[in-house]
Amino acid sequence: MIRDKSEGEKILNQLIDDYRAAEITDKEKAMLEYAEKLTRKPASIDITDIESLREYGLGDRDILDLNQVVAYFNYVNRVADGLGIELE
């Protein structure tokens, strides 16, 4: 996804602004859409979300890995928020 530092910074800024408009692959956008939905509305995840990821070539292991990474970061953020930990 990121080839050199200047391109990496450009893509990072695009992702921060709006990942949907970033110069990334459709597969990467689908993964980010899933991550956002799992973060914001986890109870709304259903089989159509999984099927959408499969359409982009993700297998069961890829989907499990994606789910676990998203869940881990959500967990860490909630623990930090619950303890009042601020970023340095």
N, C-alpha and C positions, 0 to 999 in steps of 0.2 A: 504494500500500500504506500509506504513512504520511501522515496528513493534517495533524497539528499536533504540536508538540513533546511535549505530555503523552501523546498517543496513541502517538506514536513511541517514547517511553520505555517505555510499557506493552508494546507489541508487542516491542520489543527484549528486555525482560526475559523475556517469554514464550518468545521464540526461544532465549534462553540456557538457560532452564529445560528446555524440551522443545518443539521446533518442531512436533511432531505435535499438541500440544494448543493451540498458538498460534491466535489469531484472525486467520488468514490464509486465502487462498483454497485450494481443493483443488489448483489448478494450482501454486501456490507450494509447497505441501507436497510435491507430486510432484517438483518441481524440486529441493527440498532432500533428498528421499529419494535421488534419483539422485546428487546431489553427495556425500552421505554414502557411498553404495555405491561410487562411483568413488574416493573417498578411502580408504576402509577395505578394500575388497575389489575392486580394479580388474579382476582377472582374471575375476571373476564376472559382469561386465556382459555381457549378451547382447541379442539382438534383442527379447526381451520388454520389456526396460527402455526401449528406444527406442520400441517400439509404445505403451507406457504413456504416455510423454511426448506422443506424437502424439495420443492420445485426449484430452488436455487442450488440444489446439490448437497445440502447438509444431510448427513446420516444421523442415525439415532445417537451415536457417540458424540457427534458434533453438537447436536441439540442439547444433550445432557451437559456437556461442557459449558455451552453458552448459558444454560439455565443456572448451573452451579456458580459460575463467575458472577452473574448478575445478582443472584441470591446472596453470595458472600459479601459483595460490596454494599448491598442494601443492609445486610446484617451489621457490618462494621460501622456504617454511617448511623444506624439507629442506636447502637451502643454508644458511639461518641456523642451523639445528640443527647441521649439519656443521661450521660454523665457530665454534660456541659463542657466537653472537650472542644477547644477551638483550634483551628489550623494555625500552624506556626508561620 
